[in-house]
């Protein structure tokens, strides 16, 4: 499941990067900036979700250690 999430984020990042370059080339710098900003917010939300999953796994591990 996590691999699919990482690949999805990578795919979105690549698409956003290509769109950013495309709009920069066309001279639509304002649109390119807002596209980049929205992508930054999306990546931040995904990173927070990944960190939450990571820390949940750490808590489960420590609970397993204390149960032994």
Secondary structure, 3 states (H helix, E strand, C coil): CHHHHHHHHHHHHHHHHHHHHHHHHHCCHHHHHHHHHHHHHHHHHHHHHHHHHHHHHHHHHHHHHHHC
